């Protein structure tokens, strides 16, 4: 699984002009499910996301997690994160997991994020044409890729 995590002051999702989810201070998370991803990937990402220390402490150091600041998470499914742009100018999305399995894993990630203690986890609408908006805080943006979790550090 691939996550793009942005620290935000607020975020929202609209579908057909209607606001379906919104949140305050916390994370806007774009989640891409890749063919071959497993429940273990979702669990690892949920643990990392909840505990990631990218909020500032009283000294201005990124030392506080989403849990420490009581932040929320808006998680939006985004198959385009699976884009393969190595050839030509039109991305291939063949690495994206098929929709029913991707939705199950996306929802499982959200459930596990709640299980890690993030009490306010909002979602987008799977496979919908969404308008996603946010007010960035930083900007601070982190990419997490569960496929590299067992590789040595660079």
C-alpha atoms as an extended CHARMM CRD file, in Angstrom:
* protein
*
       154  EXT
         1         1  UNK       CA              0.0000000000        0.0000000000        0.0000000000  PROA      1               0.0000000000
         2         2  UNK       CA              1.0390000000        3.5350000000       -0.6580000000  PROA      2               0.0000000000
         3         3  UNK       CA              0.0500000000        6.4610000000        1.5350000000  PROA      3               0.0000000000
         4         4  UNK       CA              0.5720000000       10.1510000000        0.9380000000  PROA      4               0.0000000000
         5         5  UNK       CA              0.0860000000       11.8290000000        4.3110000000  PROA      5               0.0000000000
         6         6  UNK       CA             -0.3130000000       15.5890000000        4.5580000000  PROA      6               0.0000000000
         7         7  UNK       CA             -0.4340000000       17.4150000000        7.8560000000  PROA      7               0.0000000000
         8         8  UNK       CA             -3.4800000000       19.6840000000        7.6130000000  PROA      8               0.0000000000
         9         9  UNK       CA             -5.4020000000       22.3040000000        9.5240000000  PROA      9               0.0000000000
        10        10  UNK       CA             -8.5980000000       20.9620000000        7.9270000000  PROA      10              0.0000000000
        11        11  UNK       CA             -9.6940000000       18.7490000000        5.0460000000  PROA      11              0.0000000000
        12        12  UNK       CA            -12.8940000000       17.7360000000        3.3010000000  PROA      12              0.0000000000
        13        13  UNK       CA            -14.3680000000       15.5310000000        0.5800000000  PROA      13              0.0000000000
        14        14  UNK       CA            -17.2860000000       16.4640000000       -1.6460000000  PROA      14              0.0000000000
        15        15  UNK       CA            -19.1830000000       14.1820000000       -4.0140000000  PROA      15              0.0000000000
        16        16  UNK       CA            -21.5510000000       15.7430000000       -6.5690000000  PROA      16              0.0000000000
        17        17  UNK       CA            -21.2590000000       19.0780000000       -4.7680000000  PROA      17              0.0000000000
        18        18  UNK       CA            -22.2540000000       17.6330000000       -1.3760000000  PROA      18              0.0000000000
        19        19  UNK       CA            -19.7780000000       17.5480000000        1.5030000000  PROA      19              0.0000000000
        20        20  UNK       CA            -19.5890000000       13.9390000000        2.6760000000  PROA      20              0.0000000000
        21        21  UNK       CA            -16.6210000000       14.1260000000        5.0780000000  PROA      21              0.0000000000
        22        22  UNK       CA            -14.6370000000       16.8150000000        6.8360000000  PROA      22              0.0000000000
        23        23  UNK       CA            -12.1360000000       17.0520000000        9.5900000000  PROA      23              0.0000000000
        24        24  UNK       CA            -10.0390000000       19.5330000000       11.4900000000  PROA      24              0.0000000000
        25        25  UNK       CA             -6.3860000000       19.3650000000       12.5440000000  PROA      25              0.0000000000
        26        26  UNK       CA             -4.6970000000       16.1260000000       11.6030000000  PROA      26              0.0000000000
        27        27  UNK       CA             -3.9110000000       14.1930000000        8.4490000000  PROA      27              0.0000000000
        28        28  UNK       CA             -5.2820000000       14.0510000000        4.9420000000  PROA      28              0.0000000000
        29        29  UNK       CA             -4.2680000000       10.5830000000        3.7590000000  PROA      29              0.0000000000
        30        30  UNK       CA             -4.4240000000        9.4720000000        0.1310000000  PROA      30              0.0000000000
        31        31  UNK       CA             -4.3570000000        5.6680000000        0.1210000000  PROA      31              0.0000000000
        32        32  UNK       CA             -3.4450000000        3.5380000000       -2.8750000000  PROA      32              0.0000000000
        33        33  UNK       CA             -3.8530000000       -0.2210000000       -2.7440000000  PROA      33              0.0000000000
        34        34  UNK       CA             -1.4340000000       -2.1610000000       -4.9390000000  PROA      34              0.0000000000
        35        35  UNK       CA             -1.9410000000       -5.6860000000       -6.2770000000  PROA      35              0.0000000000
        36        36  UNK       CA             -0.3880000000       -8.0790000000       -3.7570000000  PROA      36              0.0000000000
        37        37  UNK       CA             -0.9830000000       -5.8620000000       -0.7160000000  PROA      37              0.0000000000
        38        38  UNK       CA             -2.1420000000       -7.7110000000        2.3970000000  PROA      38              0.0000000000
        39        39  UNK       CA             -3.7330000000       -7.0920000000        5.7710000000  PROA      39              0.0000000000
        40        40  UNK       CA             -0.1850000000       -6.9810000000        7.1980000000  PROA      40              0.0000000000
        41        41  UNK       CA              0.5670000000       -3.9840000000        4.9640000000  PROA      41              0.0000000000
        42        42  UNK       CA             -2.5180000000       -2.1520000000        6.2470000000  PROA      42              0.0000000000
        43        43  UNK       CA             -1.6940000000       -2.9840000000        9.8650000000  PROA      43              0.0000000000
        44        44  UNK       CA              1.9150000000       -1.7860000000        9.5520000000  PROA      44              0.0000000000
        45        45  UNK       CA              0.8010000000        1.4460000000        7.8760000000  PROA      45              0.0000000000
        46        46  UNK       CA             -1.8490000000        2.0910000000       10.5310000000  PROA      46              0.0000000000
        47        47  UNK       CA              0.7430000000        1.6980000000       13.3040000000  PROA      47              0.0000000000
        48        48  UNK       CA              3.2380000000        3.9620000000       11.5230000000  PROA      48              0.0000000000
        49        49  UNK       CA              0.6190000000        6.5890000000       10.6860000000  PROA      49              0.0000000000
        50        50  UNK       CA             -0.8200000000        6.8680000000       14.1900000000  PROA      50              0.0000000000
        51        51  UNK       CA              2.6070000000        7.0970000000       15.8240000000  PROA      51              0.0000000000
        52        52  UNK       CA              4.4150000000        9.2410000000       13.2260000000  PROA      52              0.0000000000
        53        53  UNK       CA              5.8160000000       12.2890000000       15.0130000000  PROA      53              0.0000000000
        54        54  UNK       CA              5.3240000000       15.1560000000       12.5710000000  PROA      54              0.0000000000
        55        55  UNK       CA              3.5020000000       17.6760000000       14.7710000000  PROA      55              0.0000000000
        56        56  UNK       CA              5.5580000000       20.3030000000       16.5620000000  PROA      56              0.0000000000
        57        57  UNK       CA              6.1660000000       20.3090000000       20.2970000000  PROA      57              0.0000000000
        58        58  UNK       CA              6.6170000000       23.4350000000       22.4510000000  PROA      58              0.0000000000
        59        59  UNK       CA             10.1760000000       23.7920000000       21.1340000000  PROA      59              0.0000000000
        60        60  UNK       CA              9.0990000000       23.7360000000       17.4970000000  PROA      60              0.0000000000
        61        61  UNK       CA             10.5150000000       20.2390000000       16.8920000000  PROA      61              0.0000000000
        62        62  UNK       CA              8.4910000000       17.6040000000       15.0400000000  PROA      62              0.0000000000
        63        63  UNK       CA              8.0780000000       15.4360000000       18.0980000000  PROA      63              0.0000000000
        64        64  UNK       CA              4.3460000000       14.7890000000       18.4830000000  PROA      64              0.0000000000
        65        65  UNK       CA              2.1480000000       12.1940000000       16.8370000000  PROA      65              0.0000000000
        66        66  UNK       CA             -1.4440000000       12.3280000000       15.6670000000  PROA      66              0.0000000000
        67        67  UNK       CA             -2.3400000000       10.5890000000       18.9240000000  PROA      67              0.0000000000
        68        68  UNK       CA             -0.3970000000       13.1240000000       21.0080000000  PROA      68              0.0000000000
        69        69  UNK       CA             -2.2630000000       16.0710000000       19.4940000000  PROA      69              0.0000000000
        70        70  UNK       CA             -5.6790000000       14.3880000000       19.3920000000  PROA      70              0.0000000000
        71        71  UNK       CA             -5.7800000000       14.8470000000       15.6340000000  PROA      71              0.0000000000
        72        72  UNK       CA             -8.1660000000       13.3910000000       13.0920000000  PROA      72              0.0000000000
        73        73  UNK       CA             -7.5910000000       11.5790000000        9.8180000000  PROA      73              0.0000000000
        74        74  UNK       CA             -9.4380000000       11.8840000000        6.5240000000  PROA      74              0.0000000000
        75        75  UNK       CA             -8.5370000000        8.8240000000        4.4310000000  PROA      75              0.0000000000
        76        76  UNK       CA             -9.2920000000        8.9940000000        0.7000000000  PROA      76              0.0000000000
        77        77  UNK       CA             -8.8680000000        6.0110000000       -1.6100000000  PROA      77              0.0000000000
        78        78  UNK       CA             -6.7430000000        6.9040000000       -4.6220000000  PROA      78              0.0000000000
        79        79  UNK       CA             -5.9120000000        4.2090000000       -7.1770000000  PROA      79              0.0000000000
        80        80  UNK       CA             -3.8210000000        6.6990000000       -9.1770000000  PROA      80              0.0000000000
        81        81  UNK       CA             -1.0430000000        6.2830000000       -6.6030000000  PROA      81              0.0000000000
        82        82  UNK       CA             -0.3900000000        2.9720000000       -8.3800000000  PROA      82              0.0000000000
        83        83  UNK       CA              0.5260000000        4.8330000000      -11.5760000000  PROA      83              0.0000000000
        84        84  UNK       CA              3.4310000000        3.4930000000      -13.5800000000  PROA      84              0.0000000000
        85        85  UNK       CA              4.8730000000        6.4370000000      -15.5210000000  PROA      85              0.0000000000
        86        86  UNK       CA              8.0860000000        4.8280000000      -16.7680000000  PROA      86              0.0000000000
        87        87  UNK       CA              6.9800000000        4.6480000000      -20.4000000000  PROA      87              0.0000000000
        88        88  UNK       CA              5.2290000000        7.2060000000      -22.5170000000  PROA      88              0.0000000000
        89        89  UNK       CA              3.0740000000       10.0120000000      -21.2300000000  PROA      89              0.0000000000
        90        90  UNK       CA             -0.0670000000        8.1170000000      -20.2780000000  PROA      90              0.0000000000
        91        91  UNK       CA              0.2410000000        6.3840000000      -16.8900000000  PROA      91              0.0000000000
        92        92  UNK       CA             -0.6130000000        2.7180000000      -16.5290000000  PROA      92              0.0000000000
        93        93  UNK       CA             -2.6990000000        1.7330000000      -13.5150000000  PROA      93              0.0000000000
        94        94  UNK       CA             -2.3590000000       -2.0170000000      -13.9760000000  PROA      94              0.0000000000
        95        95  UNK       CA             -0.5680000000       -2.3220000000      -10.6080000000  PROA      95              0.0000000000
        96        96  UNK       CA             -3.6730000000       -1.1530000000       -8.7390000000  PROA      96              0.0000000000
        97        97  UNK       CA             -5.5960000000       -3.8780000000       -6.9460000000  PROA      97              0.0000000000
        98        98  UNK       CA             -9.0020000000       -4.7640000000       -8.3840000000  PROA      98              0.0000000000
        99        99  UNK       CA            -11.7710000000       -2.6420000000       -6.8290000000  PROA      99              0.0000000000
       100       100  UNK       CA            -13.4870000000       -5.0680000000       -4.4360000000  PROA      100             0.0000000000
       101       101  UNK       CA            -10.2290000000       -6.2130000000       -2.8410000000  PROA      101             0.0000000000
       102       102  UNK       CA             -8.8760000000       -2.6590000000       -2.7820000000  PROA      102             0.0000000000
       103       103  UNK       CA            -11.9860000000       -1.3670000000       -1.0200000000  PROA      103             0.0000000000
       104       104  UNK       CA            -11.7730000000       -4.1370000000        1.5890000000  PROA      104             0.0000000000
       105       105  UNK       CA             -8.1120000000       -3.3320000000        2.3170000000  PROA      105             0.0000000000
       106       106  UNK       CA             -8.7740000000        0.4290000000        2.3330000000  PROA      106             0.0000000000
       107       107  UNK       CA            -11.5770000000       -0.0260000000        4.8830000000  PROA      107             0.0000000000
       108       108  UNK       CA             -9.4040000000       -2.4120000000        6.9020000000  PROA      108             0.0000000000
       109       109  UNK       CA             -6.6590000000        0.2340000000        7.0570000000  PROA      109             0.0000000000
       110       110  UNK       CA             -9.2290000000        2.7520000000        8.3690000000  PROA      110             0.0000000000
       111       111  UNK       CA            -10.4340000000        0.2370000000       10.9670000000  PROA      111             0.0000000000
       112       112  UNK       CA             -6.8720000000       -0.4640000000       12.0900000000  PROA      112             0.0000000000
       113       113  UNK       CA             -6.1240000000        3.2740000000       12.3090000000  PROA      113             0.0000000000
       114       114  UNK       CA             -9.0790000000        3.5760000000       14.6970000000  PROA      114             0.0000000000
       115       115  UNK       CA             -7.7390000000        0.5570000000       16.5670000000  PROA      115             0.0000000000
       116       116  UNK       CA             -4.4160000000        2.3620000000       17.0210000000  PROA      116             0.0000000000
       117       117  UNK       CA             -6.2830000000        5.0850000000       18.9310000000  PROA      117             0.0000000000
       118       118  UNK       CA             -7.1690000000        7.6360000000       16.2470000000  PROA      118             0.0000000000
       119       119  UNK       CA            -10.7280000000        8.2920000000       17.3400000000  PROA      119             0.0000000000
       120       120  UNK       CA            -11.8130000000       10.5000000000       14.4180000000  PROA      120             0.0000000000
       121       121  UNK       CA            -11.2060000000        8.6770000000       11.1280000000  PROA      121             0.0000000000
       122       122  UNK       CA            -13.2740000000        9.9530000000        8.2050000000  PROA      122             0.0000000000
       123       123  UNK       CA            -13.3600000000        8.4840000000        4.7040000000  PROA      123             0.0000000000
       124       124  UNK       CA            -14.0320000000        9.4860000000        1.1560000000  PROA      124             0.0000000000
       125       125  UNK       CA            -16.4120000000        7.5270000000       -1.0810000000  PROA      125             0.0000000000
       126       126  UNK       CA            -14.7030000000        4.5880000000       -2.7620000000  PROA      126             0.0000000000
       127       127  UNK       CA            -14.6920000000        4.8240000000       -6.5950000000  PROA      127             0.0000000000
       128       128  UNK       CA            -16.5430000000        8.1590000000       -6.5550000000  PROA      128             0.0000000000
       129       129  UNK       CA            -15.4460000000       11.2490000000       -8.4360000000  PROA      129             0.0000000000
       130       130  UNK       CA            -14.4560000000       13.3420000000       -5.4140000000  PROA      130             0.0000000000
       131       131  UNK       CA            -13.4090000000       16.8950000000       -4.7980000000  PROA      131             0.0000000000
       132       132  UNK       CA            -10.7770000000       16.8140000000       -2.0620000000  PROA      132             0.0000000000
       133       133  UNK       CA             -9.7430000000       19.9990000000       -0.3360000000  PROA      133             0.0000000000
       134       134  UNK       CA             -7.4670000000       20.8790000000        2.5310000000  PROA      134             0.0000000000
       135       135  UNK       CA             -5.5800000000       23.6310000000        4.2630000000  PROA      135             0.0000000000
       136       136  UNK       CA             -2.0190000000       22.4160000000        4.5780000000  PROA      136             0.0000000000
       137       137  UNK       CA             -0.0760000000       22.8430000000        7.7870000000  PROA      137             0.0000000000
       138       138  UNK       CA              3.5990000000       23.2450000000        7.0590000000  PROA      138             0.0000000000
       139       139  UNK       CA              3.6010000000       22.0270000000        4.3940000000  PROA      139             0.0000000000
       140       140  UNK       CA              4.4590000000       18.6070000000        5.7570000000  PROA      140             0.0000000000
       141       141  UNK       CA              3.9080000000       15.6750000000        3.4000000000  PROA      141             0.0000000000
       142       142  UNK       CA              5.1760000000       12.1310000000        3.9220000000  PROA      142             0.0000000000
       143       143  UNK       CA              5.0150000000        9.1390000000        1.5810000000  PROA      143             0.0000000000
       144       144  UNK       CA              4.7560000000        5.6950000000        3.2030000000  PROA      144             0.0000000000
       145       145  UNK       CA              5.1600000000        2.5620000000        1.1060000000  PROA      145             0.0000000000
       146       146  UNK       CA              4.5220000000       -0.7240000000        2.8930000000  PROA      146             0.0000000000
       147       147  UNK       CA              6.5270000000       -2.6040000000        0.2500000000  PROA      147             0.0000000000
       148       148  UNK       CA              9.7750000000       -1.1620000000        1.6130000000  PROA      148             0.0000000000
       149       149  UNK       CA              9.1540000000       -1.8840000000        5.3050000000  PROA      149             0.0000000000
       150       150  UNK       CA             11.5960000000       -4.8090000000        5.3930000000  PROA      150             0.0000000000
       151       151  UNK       CA             14.3320000000       -3.1520000000        3.3530000000  PROA      151             0.0000000000
       152       152  UNK       CA             17.4170000000       -1.7140000000        5.0730000000  PROA      152             0.0000000000
       153       153  UNK       CA             17.4880000000        2.0160000000        5.7060000000  PROA      153             0.0000000000
       154       154  UNK       CA             19.2170000000        4.1670000000        3.1260000000  PROA      154             0.0000000000
